[in-house]
Amino acid sequence: DGKCAICRASAPAKAHFKHFHVDHDHKTGVVRGLLCSTCNRILGYMHEDTEVLAACIKYLEKYKK
């Protein structure tokens, strides 16, 4: 639908990026979707580790106001 598959942004997050990134599984090569640069980097920084990402969510929810 032309939006980031994670944050649903309708345009790339950074002005110098003119296109979304094509996200893929690094083990299989299967394309998963389009991501803005911010969401693409988050997955990369977290090494696509779902346990680390879940821990991030738990941490944020703990301090949610």
All heavy atoms as a GROMACS GRO file, in nm:
protein
  511
    1ASP      N    1   0.081  -0.121   0.000
    1ASP     CA    2   0.000   0.000   0.000
    1ASP      C    3   0.085   0.127   0.000
    1ASP      O    4   0.035   0.234   0.028
    1ASP     CB    5  -0.099  -0.003   0.115
    1ASP     CG    6  -0.035  -0.006   0.253
    1ASP    OD1    7   0.089  -0.014   0.263
    1ASP    OD2    8  -0.110  -0.002   0.352
    2GLY      N    9   0.216   0.113  -0.024
    2GLY     CA   10   0.303   0.228  -0.034
    2GLY      C   11   0.342   0.291   0.098
    2GLY      O   12   0.384   0.406   0.102
    3LYS      N   13   0.325   0.218   0.209
    3LYS     CA   14   0.360   0.268   0.341
    3LYS      C   15   0.460   0.173   0.406
    3LYS      O   16   0.472   0.057   0.368
    3LYS     CB   17   0.237   0.279   0.429
    3LYS     CG   18   0.136   0.380   0.380
    3LYS     CD   19   0.019   0.388   0.472
    3LYS     CE   20  -0.082   0.491   0.419
    3LYS     NZ   21  -0.197   0.499   0.506
    4CYS      N   22   0.531   0.225   0.508
    4CYS     CA   23   0.623   0.141   0.583
    4CYS      C   24   0.542   0.030   0.651
    4CYS      O   25   0.438   0.056   0.713
    4CYS     CB   26   0.697   0.224   0.688
    4CYS     SG   27   0.801   0.126   0.798
    5ALA      N   28   0.589  -0.093   0.640
    5ALA     CA   29   0.518  -0.208   0.695
    5ALA      C   30   0.516  -0.208   0.848
    5ALA      O   31   0.434  -0.278   0.908
    5ALA     CB   32   0.581  -0.337   0.645
    6ILE      N   33   0.602  -0.130   0.912
    6ILE     CA   34   0.606  -0.126   1.058
    6ILE      C   35   0.537  -0.002   1.114
    6ILE      O   36   0.440  -0.014   1.189
    6ILE     CB   37   0.751  -0.137   1.109
    6ILE    CG1   38   0.809  -0.274   1.072
    6ILE    CG2   39   0.757  -0.115   1.261
    6ILE    CD1   40   0.955  -0.293   1.107
    7CYS      N   41   0.586   0.116   1.080
    7CYS     CA   42   0.531   0.239   1.140
    7CYS      C   43   0.419   0.302   1.058
    7CYS      O   44   0.356   0.397   1.102
    7CYS     CB   45   0.642   0.340   1.165
    7CYS     SG   46   0.706   0.420   1.014
    8ARG      N   47   0.398   0.252   0.938
    8ARG     CA   48   0.291   0.296   0.848
    8ARG      C   49   0.315   0.435   0.790
    8ARG      O   50   0.223   0.499   0.739
    8ARG     CB   51   0.153   0.290   0.915
    8ARG     CG   52   0.118   0.156   0.980
    8ARG     CD   53   0.121   0.036   0.888
    8ARG     NE   54   0.023   0.051   0.782
    8ARG     CZ   55   0.035  -0.004   0.661
    8ARG    NH1   56   0.139  -0.077   0.632
    8ARG    NH2   57  -0.056   0.014   0.570
    9ALA      N   58   0.438   0.486   0.796
    9ALA     CA   59   0.470   0.615   0.736
    9ALA      C   60   0.445   0.608   0.585
    9ALA      O   61   0.472   0.507   0.521
    9ALA     CB   62   0.616   0.652   0.762
   10SER      N   63   0.392   0.716   0.531
   10SER     CA   64   0.360   0.718   0.388
   10SER      C   65   0.475   0.772   0.304
   10SER      O   66   0.468   0.771   0.182
   10SER     CB   67   0.234   0.800   0.363
   10SER     OG   68   0.251   0.930   0.411
   11ALA      N   69   0.582   0.818   0.372
   11ALA     CA   70   0.701   0.866   0.302
   11ALA      C   71   0.823   0.823   0.382
   11ALA      O   72   0.815   0.806   0.503
   11ALA     CB   73   0.697   1.017   0.289
   12PRO      N   74   0.936   0.804   0.316
   12PRO     CA   75   1.058   0.767   0.389
   12PRO      C   76   1.087   0.867   0.501
   12PRO      O   77   1.061   0.986   0.487
   12PRO     CB   78   1.167   0.771   0.282
   12PRO     CG   79   1.093   0.740   0.155
   12PRO     CD   80   0.960   0.809   0.172
   13ALA      N   81   1.140   0.818   0.613
   13ALA     CA   82   1.159   0.900   0.733
   13ALA      C   83   1.260   1.011   0.716
   13ALA      O   84   1.245   1.117   0.775
   13ALA     CB   85   1.199   0.810   0.850
   14LYS      N   86   1.363   0.990   0.639
   14LYS     CA   87   1.468   1.091   0.622
   14LYS      C   88   1.454   1.156   0.485
   14LYS      O   89   1.432   1.090   0.385
   14LYS     CB   90   1.607   1.027   0.633
   14LYS     CG   91   1.630   0.951   0.761
   14LYS     CD   92   1.654   1.044   0.875
   14LYS     CE   93   1.686   0.963   1.000
   14LYS     NZ   94   1.704   1.043   1.115
   15ALA      N   95   1.469   1.286   0.481
   15ALA     CA   96   1.451   1.360   0.357
   15ALA      C   97   1.547   1.316   0.247
   15ALA      O   98   1.512   1.318   0.130
   15ALA     CB   99   1.467   1.510   0.382
   16HIS      N  100   1.670   1.273   0.284
   16HIS     CA  101   1.767   1.235   0.182
   16HIS      C  102   1.743   1.094   0.128
   16HIS      O  103   1.806   1.053   0.033
   16HIS     CB  104   1.911   1.252   0.233
   16HIS     CG  105   1.944   1.172   0.353
   16HIS    ND1  106   1.913   1.215   0.480
   16HIS    CD2  107   2.006   1.054   0.367
   16HIS    CE1  108   1.955   1.125   0.567
   16HIS    NE2  109   2.011   1.026   0.501
   17PHE      N  110   1.650   1.018   0.190
   17PHE     CA  111   1.610   0.889   0.134
   17PHE      C  112   1.484   0.911   0.054
   17PHE      O  113   1.383   0.953   0.106
   17PHE     CB  114   1.584   0.786   0.245
   17PHE     CG  115   1.708   0.738   0.313
   17PHE    CD1  116   1.737   0.779   0.442
   17PHE    CD2  117   1.795   0.652   0.249
   17PHE    CE1  118   1.853   0.734   0.506
   17PHE    CE2  119   1.910   0.607   0.311
   17PHE     CZ  120   1.939   0.650   0.440
   18LYS      N  121   1.490   0.883  -0.074
   18LYS     CA  122   1.376   0.908  -0.160
   18LYS      C  123   1.285   0.787  -0.176
   18LYS      O  124   1.175   0.798  -0.227
   18LYS     CB  125   1.424   0.956  -0.296
   18LYS     CG  126   1.502   1.087  -0.288
   18LYS     CD  127   1.527   1.145  -0.424
   18LYS     CE  128   1.603   1.272  -0.428
   18LYS     NZ  129   1.633   1.346  -0.314
   19HIS      N  130   1.332   0.671  -0.132
   19HIS     CA  131   1.256   0.548  -0.149
   19HIS      C  132   1.258   0.467  -0.020
   19HIS      O  133   1.345   0.484   0.064
   19HIS     CB  134   1.316   0.463  -0.261
   19HIS     CG  135   1.329   0.536  -0.390
   19HIS    ND1  136   1.223   0.566  -0.471
   19HIS    CD2  137   1.438   0.590  -0.452
   19HIS    CE1  138   1.264   0.632  -0.577
   19HIS    NE2  139   1.395   0.649  -0.568
   20PHE      N  140   1.162   0.378  -0.008
   20PHE     CA  141   1.161   0.283   0.103
   20PHE      C  142   1.266   0.175   0.077
   20PHE      O  143   1.307   0.152  -0.036
   20PHE     CB  144   1.023   0.218   0.116
   20PHE     CG  145   0.919   0.311   0.174
   20PHE    CD1  146   0.824   0.369   0.092
   20PHE    CD2  147   0.916   0.337   0.309
   20PHE    CE1  148   0.727   0.453   0.144
   20PHE    CE2  149   0.820   0.422   0.363
   20PHE     CZ  150   0.726   0.480   0.280
   21HIS      N  151   1.306   0.108   0.182
   21HIS     CA  152   1.399  -0.004   0.171
   21HIS      C  153   1.318  -0.131   0.150
   21HIS      O  154   1.213  -0.150   0.211
   21HIS     CB  155   1.481  -0.019   0.300
   21HIS     CG  156   1.568   0.099   0.328
   21HIS    ND1  157   1.696   0.110   0.285
   21HIS    CD2  158   1.542   0.215   0.396
   21HIS    CE1  159   1.748   0.224   0.324
   21HIS    NE2  160   1.654   0.290   0.391
   22VAL      N  161   1.368  -0.220   0.066
   22VAL     CA  162   1.304  -0.350   0.047
   22VAL      C  163   1.362  -0.443   0.153
   22VAL      O  164   1.480  -0.479   0.148
   22VAL     CB  165   1.329  -0.407  -0.095
   22VAL    CG1  166   1.265  -0.544  -0.109
   22VAL    CG2  167   1.273  -0.312  -0.200
   23ASP      N  168   1.282  -0.476   0.252
   23ASP     CA  169   1.327  -0.562   0.361
   23ASP      C  170   1.321  -0.708   0.318
   23ASP      O  171   1.229  -0.749   0.248
   23ASP     CB  172   1.239  -0.540   0.484
   23ASP     CG  173   1.279  -0.630   0.599
   23ASP    OD1  174   1.400  -0.634   0.632
   23ASP    OD2  175   1.190  -0.695   0.656
   24HIS      N  176   1.422  -0.784   0.361
   24HIS     CA  177   1.424  -0.926   0.328
   24HIS      C  178   1.485  -1.005   0.442
   24HIS      O  179   1.558  -0.951   0.525
   24HIS     CB  180   1.506  -0.949   0.199
   24HIS     CG  181   1.651  -0.918   0.215
   24HIS    ND1  182   1.698  -0.788   0.216
   24HIS    CD2  183   1.758  -0.997   0.235
   24HIS    CE1  184   1.828  -0.789   0.233
   24HIS    NE2  185   1.869  -0.914   0.246
   25ASP      N  186   1.451  -1.132   0.447
   25ASP     CA  187   1.509  -1.225   0.544
   25ASP      C  188   1.652  -1.254   0.500
   25ASP      O  189   1.674  -1.302   0.389
   25ASP     CB  190   1.426  -1.353   0.548
   25ASP     CG  191   1.472  -1.450   0.653
   25ASP    OD1  192   1.593  -1.482   0.656
   25ASP    OD2  193   1.387  -1.496   0.732
   26HIS      N  194   1.748  -1.225   0.586
   26HIS     CA  195   1.889  -1.242   0.547
   26HIS      C  196   1.929  -1.388   0.536
   26HIS      O  197   2.029  -1.420   0.471
   26HIS     CB  198   1.980  -1.167   0.645
   26HIS     CG  199   1.970  -1.020   0.629
   26HIS    ND1  200   1.901  -0.940   0.717
   26HIS    CD2  201   2.017  -0.938   0.533
   26HIS    CE1  202   1.907  -0.815   0.676
   26HIS    NE2  203   1.977  -0.810   0.564
   27LYS      N  204   1.854  -1.478   0.595
   27LYS     CA  205   1.884  -1.621   0.583
   27LYS      C  206   1.829  -1.682   0.455
   27LYS      O  207   1.894  -1.761   0.390
   27LYS     CB  208   1.830  -1.697   0.705
   27LYS     CG  209   1.902  -1.664   0.833
   27LYS     CD  210   1.844  -1.739   0.951
   27LYS     CE  211   1.913  -1.695   1.079
   27LYS     NZ  212   1.852  -1.754   1.197
   28THR      N  213   1.705  -1.643   0.421
   28THR     CA  214   1.638  -1.705   0.306
   28THR      C  215   1.636  -1.618   0.182
   28THR      O  216   1.614  -1.667   0.072
   28THR     CB  217   1.493  -1.740   0.341
   28THR    OG1  218   1.420  -1.618   0.365
   28THR    CG2  219   1.484  -1.830   0.463
   29GLY      N  220   1.653  -1.486   0.201
   29GLY     CA  221   1.645  -1.393   0.090
   29GLY      C  222   1.503  -1.354   0.053
   29GLY      O  223   1.482  -1.274  -0.038
   30VAL      N  224   1.404  -1.407   0.123
   30VAL     CA  225   1.264  -1.380   0.093
   30VAL      C  226   1.230  -1.235   0.131
   30VAL      O  227   1.260  -1.190   0.242
   30VAL     CB  228   1.171  -1.478   0.169
   30VAL    CG1  229   1.024  -1.440   0.152
   30VAL    CG2  230   1.196  -1.620   0.122
   31VAL      N  231   1.169  -1.163   0.038
   31VAL     CA  232   1.127  -1.024   0.062
   31VAL      C  233   1.009  -1.024   0.158
   31VAL      O  234   0.914  -1.100   0.142
   31VAL     CB  235   1.090  -0.954  -0.071
   31VAL    CG1  236   1.028  -0.818  -0.045
   31VAL    CG2  237   1.213  -0.942  -0.160
   32ARG      N  238   1.017  -0.935   0.259
   32ARG     CA  239   0.911  -0.926   0.360
   32ARG      C  240   0.823  -0.804   0.340
   32ARG      O  241   0.706  -0.806   0.375
   32ARG     CB  242   0.972  -0.923   0.500
   32ARG     CG  243   1.046  -1.052   0.533
   32ARG     CD  244   1.095  -1.056   0.674
   32ARG     NE  245   1.211  -0.970   0.693
   32ARG     CZ  246   1.307  -0.995   0.782
   32ARG    NH1  247   1.300  -1.102   0.859
   32ARG    NH2  248   1.409  -0.912   0.793
   33GLY      N  249   0.879  -0.693   0.290
   33GLY     CA  250   0.799  -0.573   0.273
   33GLY      C  251   0.886  -0.450   0.257
   33GLY      O  252   1.009  -0.459   0.248
   34LEU      N  253   0.821  -0.335   0.255
   34LEU     CA  254   0.890  -0.206   0.243
   34LEU      C  255   0.901  -0.142   0.381
   34LEU      O  256   0.805  -0.145   0.458
   34LEU     CB  257   0.814  -0.112   0.150
   34LEU     CG  258   0.798  -0.157   0.006
   34LEU    CD1  259   0.713  -0.057  -0.070
   34LEU    CD2  260   0.933  -0.176  -0.061
   35LEU      N  261   1.019  -0.084   0.409
   35LEU     CA  262   1.040  -0.018   0.536
   35LEU      C  263   1.100   0.120   0.515
   35LEU      O  264   1.180   0.141   0.424
   35LEU     CB  265   1.137  -0.098   0.624
   35LEU     CG  266   1.096  -0.239   0.662
   35LEU    CD1  267   1.207  -0.303   0.745
   35LEU    CD2  268   0.965  -0.240   0.739
   36CYS      N  269   1.063   0.215   0.602
   36CYS     CA  270   1.130   0.344   0.601
   36CYS      C  271   1.271   0.323   0.657
   36CYS      O  272   1.300   0.219   0.717
   36CYS     CB  273   1.052   0.447   0.684
   36CYS     SG  274   1.052   0.417   0.861
   37SER      N  275   1.357   0.420   0.641
   37SER     CA  276   1.496   0.403   0.684
   37SER      C  277   1.507   0.382   0.835
   37SER      O  278   1.590   0.304   0.882
   37SER     CB  279   1.580   0.523   0.640
   37SER     OG  280   1.530   0.642   0.695
   38THR      N  281   1.422   0.448   0.913
   38THR     CA  282   1.427   0.434   1.058
   38THR      C  283   1.392   0.292   1.101
   38THR      O  284   1.466   0.229   1.178
   38THR     CB  285   1.332   0.535   1.126
   38THR    OG1  286   1.373   0.667   1.091
   38THR    CG2  287   1.334   0.519   1.277
   39CYS      N  288   1.284   0.238   1.051
   39CYS     CA  289   1.243   0.102   1.087
   39CYS      C  290   1.343  -0.001   1.035
   39CYS      O  291   1.373  -0.099   1.104
   39CYS     CB  292   1.102   0.073   1.036
   39CYS     SG  293   0.975   0.167   1.127
   40ASN      N  294   1.397   0.023   0.918
   40ASN     CA  295   1.498  -0.067   0.862
   40ASN      C  296   1.622  -0.071   0.952
   40ASN      O  297   1.676  -0.178   0.980
   40ASN     CB  298   1.535  -0.022   0.721
   40ASN     CG  299   1.623  -0.121   0.651
   40ASN    OD1  300   1.591  -0.239   0.640
   40ASN    ND2  301   1.736  -0.076   0.601
   41ARG      N  302   1.663   0.044   1.001
   41ARG     CA  303   1.780   0.051   1.089
   41ARG      C  304   1.751  -0.014   1.224
   41ARG      O  305   1.839  -0.079   1.281
   41ARG     CB  306   1.823   0.196   1.108
   41ARG     CG  307   1.889   0.251   0.985
   41ARG     CD  308   1.929   0.394   1.005
   41ARG     NE  309   1.980   0.447   0.881
   41ARG     CZ  310   2.056   0.554   0.872
   41ARG    NH1  311   2.087   0.621   0.981
   41ARG    NH2  312   2.099   0.595   0.756
   42ILE      N  313   1.632   0.006   1.277
   42ILE     CA  314   1.598  -0.056   1.405
   42ILE      C  315   1.613  -0.207   1.395
   42ILE      O  316   1.674  -0.269   1.482
   42ILE     CB  317   1.455  -0.017   1.449
   42ILE    CG1  318   1.451   0.129   1.491
   42ILE    CG2  319   1.405  -0.108   1.562
   42ILE    CD1  320   1.311   0.184   1.510
   43LEU      N  321   1.559  -0.266   1.291
   43LEU     CA  322   1.572  -0.412   1.275
   43LEU      C  323   1.718  -0.452   1.263
   43LEU      O  324   1.761  -0.553   1.321
   43LEU     CB  325   1.495  -0.459   1.151
   43LEU     CG  326   1.344  -0.455   1.158
   43LEU    CD1  327   1.284  -0.515   1.031
   43LEU    CD2  328   1.291  -0.528   1.279
   44GLY      N  329   1.796  -0.374   1.191
   44GLY     CA  330   1.938  -0.404   1.174
   44GLY      C  331   2.014  -0.392   1.305
   44GLY      O  332   2.093  -0.480   1.341
   45TYR      N  333   1.990  -0.284   1.380
   45TYR     CA  334   2.059  -0.264   1.507
   45TYR      C  335   2.024  -0.374   1.608
   45TYR      O  336   2.106  -0.409   1.692
   45TYR     CB  337   2.026  -0.128   1.568
   45TYR     CG  338   2.083  -0.011   1.494
   45TYR    CD1  339   2.014   0.110   1.486
   45TYR    CD2  340   2.207  -0.016   1.431
   45TYR    CE1  341   2.065   0.220   1.420
   45TYR    CE2  342   2.259   0.093   1.362
   45TYR     CZ  343   2.188   0.210   1.358
   45TYR     OH  344   2.239   0.318   1.291
   46MET      N  345   1.904  -0.426   1.599
   46MET     CA  346   1.860  -0.532   1.690
   46MET      C  347   1.891  -0.672   1.636
   46MET      O  348   1.852  -0.772   1.695
   46MET     CB  349   1.709  -0.520   1.717
   46MET     CG  350   1.669  -0.392   1.786
   46MET     SD  351   1.740  -0.381   1.951
   46MET     CE  352   1.794  -0.213   1.952
   47HIS      N  353   1.960  -0.677   1.523
   47HIS     CA  354   1.998  -0.803   1.459
   47HIS      C  355   1.877  -0.894   1.435
   47HIS      O  356   1.888  -1.016   1.444
   47HIS     CB  357   2.105  -0.875   1.541
   47HIS     CG  358   2.226  -0.791   1.565
   47HIS    ND1  359   2.318  -0.764   1.467
   47HIS    CD2  360   2.266  -0.723   1.675
   47HIS    CE1  361   2.412  -0.685   1.516
   47HIS    NE2  362   2.383  -0.658   1.642
   48GLU      N  363   1.762  -0.830   1.410
   48GLU     CA  364   1.636  -0.901   1.383
   48GLU      C  365   1.601  -1.001   1.494
   48GLU      O  366   1.533  -1.100   1.471
   48GLU     CB  367   1.641  -0.970   1.247
   48GLU     CG  368   1.662  -0.873   1.133
   48GLU     CD  369   1.662  -0.939   0.996
   48GLU    OE1  370   1.626  -1.057   0.986
   48GLU    OE2  371   1.699  -0.870   0.901
   49ASP      N  372   1.645  -0.974   1.615
   49ASP     CA  373   1.624  -1.063   1.730
   49ASP      C  374   1.491  -1.028   1.796
   49ASP      O  375   1.477  -0.925   1.861
   49ASP     CB  376   1.739  -1.048   1.828
   49ASP     CG  377   1.734  -1.147   1.943
   49ASP    OD1  378   1.624  -1.183   1.989
   49ASP    OD2  379   1.844  -1.188   1.987
   50THR      N  380   1.392  -1.116   1.781
   50THR     CA  381   1.258  -1.089   1.834
   50THR      C  382   1.258  -1.080   1.987
   50THR      O  383   1.177  -1.007   2.044
   50THR     CB  384   1.157  -1.195   1.787
   50THR    OG1  385   1.204  -1.324   1.825
   50THR    CG2  386   1.138  -1.188   1.636
   51GLU      N  387   1.346  -1.152   2.054
   51GLU     CA  388   1.353  -1.144   2.200
   51GLU      C  389   1.403  -1.008   2.246
   51GLU      O  390   1.351  -0.952   2.343
   51GLU     CB  391   1.442  -1.255   2.256
   51GLU     CG  392   1.379  -1.393   2.241
   51GLU     CD  393   1.466  -1.504   2.297
   51GLU    OE1  394   1.561  -1.475   2.373
   51GLU    OE2  395   1.439  -1.620   2.264
   52VAL      N  396   1.501  -0.953   2.177
   52VAL     CA  397   1.551  -0.819   2.212
   52VAL      C  398   1.444  -0.715   2.182
   52VAL      O  399   1.420  -0.625   2.264
   52VAL     CB  400   1.681  -0.787   2.135
   52VAL    CG1  401   1.722  -0.642   2.157
   52VAL    CG2  402   1.793  -0.881   2.176
   53LEU      N  403   1.376  -0.728   2.070
   53LEU     CA  404   1.270  -0.632   2.036
   53LEU      C  405   1.155  -0.641   2.137
   53LEU      O  406   1.100  -0.538   2.178
   53LEU     CB  407   1.220  -0.656   1.894
   53LEU     CG  408   1.321  -0.616   1.786
   53LEU    CD1  409   1.283  -0.677   1.652
   53LEU    CD2  410   1.334  -0.466   1.777
   54ALA      N  411   1.120  -0.761   2.182
   54ALA     CA  412   1.015  -0.778   2.283
   54ALA      C  413   1.060  -0.715   2.415
   54ALA      O  414   0.979  -0.654   2.486
   54ALA     CB  415   0.982  -0.925   2.302
   55ALA      N  416   1.189  -0.729   2.450
   55ALA     CA  417   1.242  -0.668   2.571
   55ALA      C  418   1.236  -0.516   2.562
   55ALA      O  419   1.209  -0.448   2.662
   55ALA     CB  420   1.384  -0.715   2.597
   56CYS      N  421   1.258  -0.462   2.444
   56CYS     CA  422   1.247  -0.317   2.423
   56CYS      C  423   1.104  -0.270   2.451
   56CYS      O  424   1.083  -0.169   2.517
   56CYS     CB  425   1.287  -0.278   2.280
   56CYS     SG  426   1.462  -0.291   2.245
   57ILE      N  427   1.007  -0.344   2.399
   57ILE     CA  428   0.866  -0.310   2.421
   57ILE      C  429   0.832  -0.317   2.569
   57ILE      O  430   0.769  -0.226   2.625
   57ILE     CB  431   0.774  -0.402   2.338
   57ILE    CG1  432   0.793  -0.373   2.190
   57ILE    CG2  433   0.628  -0.386   2.381
   57ILE    CD1  434   0.730  -0.476   2.099
   58LYS      N  435   0.876  -0.423   2.635
   58LYS     CA  436   0.850  -0.440   2.779
   58LYS      C  437   0.910  -0.324   2.858
   58LYS      O  438   0.846  -0.269   2.948
   58LYS     CB  439   0.908  -0.573   2.826
   58LYS     CG  440   0.870  -0.610   2.965
   58LYS     CD  441   0.921  -0.750   2.998
   58LYS     CE  442   0.882  -0.790   3.138
   58LYS     NZ  443   0.928  -0.924   3.172
   59TYR      N  444   1.030  -0.284   2.825
   59TYR     CA  445   1.098  -0.172   2.890
   59TYR      C  446   1.018  -0.043   2.872
   59TYR      O  447   0.994   0.030   2.969
   59TYR     CB  448   1.239  -0.157   2.833
   59TYR     CG  449   1.311  -0.034   2.880
   59TYR    CD1  450   1.374  -0.032   3.004
   59TYR    CD2  451   1.316   0.080   2.800
   59TYR    CE1  452   1.440   0.082   3.048
   59TYR    CE2  453   1.383   0.194   2.843
   59TYR     CZ  454   1.445   0.195   2.968
   59TYR     OH  455   1.509   0.308   3.010
   60LEU      N  456   0.977  -0.015   2.750
   60LEU     CA  457   0.902   0.107   2.723
   60LEU      C  458   0.766   0.108   2.795
   60LEU      O  459   0.722   0.210   2.848
   60LEU     CB  460   0.881   0.126   2.573
   60LEU     CG  461   1.007   0.164   2.495
   60LEU    CD1  462   0.979   0.160   2.346
   60LEU    CD2  463   1.060   0.300   2.536
   61GLU      N  464   0.701  -0.008   2.798
   61GLU     CA  465   0.571  -0.017   2.865
   61GLU      C  466   0.585   0.002   3.015
   61GLU      O  467   0.497   0.058   3.081
   61GLU     CB  468   0.505  -0.150   2.834
   61GLU     CG  469   0.452  -0.155   2.692
   61GLU     CD  470   0.392  -0.288   2.654
   61GLU    OE1  471   0.418  -0.390   2.722
   61GLU    OE2  472   0.318  -0.291   2.553
   62LYS      N  473   0.697  -0.041   3.073
   62LYS     CA  474   0.723  -0.025   3.215
   62LYS      C  475   0.724   0.123   3.255
   62LYS      O  476   0.678   0.159   3.363
   62LYS     CB  477   0.855  -0.090   3.251
   62LYS     CG  478   0.894  -0.080   3.397
   62LYS     CD  479   1.024  -0.150   3.424
   62LYS     CE  480   1.066  -0.136   3.569
   62LYS     NZ  481   1.195  -0.206   3.594
   63TYR      N  482   0.776   0.208   3.167
   63TYR     CA  483   0.789   0.351   3.199
   63TYR      C  484   0.688   0.438   3.124
   63TYR      O  485   0.701   0.560   3.122
   63TYR     CB  486   0.932   0.397   3.168
   63TYR     CG  487   1.031   0.329   3.259
   63TYR    CD1  488   1.107   0.222   3.214
   63TYR    CD2  489   1.046   0.370   3.392
   63TYR    CE1  490   1.196   0.157   3.298
   63TYR    CE2  491   1.136   0.306   3.476
   63TYR     CZ  492   1.210   0.200   3.429
   63TYR     OH  493   1.298   0.137   3.513
   64LYS      N  494   0.588   0.374   3.066
   64LYS     CA  495   0.484   0.449   2.994
   64LYS      C  496   0.400   0.530   3.092
   64LYS      O  497   0.362   0.484   3.198
   64LYS     CB  498   0.394   0.350   2.918
   64LYS     CG  499   0.300   0.414   2.824
   64LYS     CD  500   0.227   0.305   2.747
   64LYS     CE  501   0.138   0.363   2.642
   64LYS     NZ  502   0.071   0.255   2.566
   65LYS      N  503   0.373   0.654   3.053
   65LYS     CA  504   0.292   0.743   3.140
   65LYS      C  505   0.149   0.742   3.097
   65LYS      O  506   0.110   0.721   2.992
   65LYS     CB  507   0.348   0.884   3.134
   65LYS     CG  508   0.482   0.894   3.199
   65LYS     CD  509   0.531   1.038   3.196
   65LYS     CE  510   0.666   1.046   3.262
   65LYS     NZ  511   0.716   1.179   3.272
   0.00000   0.00000   0.00000
